[in-house]
Amino acid sequence: MTHNYPDNTHPLPHAQLGDLTLREYEILLLVAEDKDNEEISSVFMLSPRTVINMRNHIGDKLSFKGRNKLGHFARLNRDALKHWFPIFFPPIKIIKQRHKDT
């Protein structure tokens, strides 16, 4: 499936991105900003071990083998990931998801 951002400058960098949950995508965006596990854990008030587990789960969903491939992918596709975020998670969907999680 090929999707393009409306201005056709940001192709979808990975077909399975739509399978990520809101939190997983948020973590992926922070990985793209070169944040480490400690920094990510403080943003979401999670333990660093939970962040490691979530990063591994994201890597599994995107079929990445190896620890560094997710980070490399995220940094390489940072702009496209930012552009696709509101398409996968429009504001109303984010509000509903966060309300469901509380």
Summary of the structure (lengths in Angstrom):
residues: 102
radius of gyration: 13.5
end to end distance: 33.6
largest distance: 38.7
contacts: 263
relative contact order: 0.18
helix: 69%
strand: 2%
